[in-house]
Amino acid sequence: MLEKVKEDGIVTLNHLVELASYDLSKYNGRDINENGLFVVDLGRWRVNQYDWNAPAQHFWRSVIQAYSNQNYTETIREDIKGPSQEFSNHEM
């Protein structure tokens, strides 16, 4: 399940369940863009994954690297104890 919220002017996408429970494996960065996930809201994006969800971390790193042409930052959020990737699609 994906939850999309606005947080501090940033569109935030939270990956809440195991990747196997929400089949995103058929997508890649191009498909995500074509299906409108990131293009619905132009601006700053943050995608969060829990520390225990390694499949989601791998998936989102791969998608965001391809979508942003590796123009993103990653931090570890203390509140969710997992990685968070941030990028902007304002000029894409």
Buried (B, 14 or more C-beta within 10 A) or exposed (E): EEEEEEEEEBBBBBBBEBBEEBEBEEBBBEBBBEEEBBEEBEEBBBBBBBEEBEBBBEBBBEBBBBBBEEEBEBEEBEEBEBBBBBBBBEEE
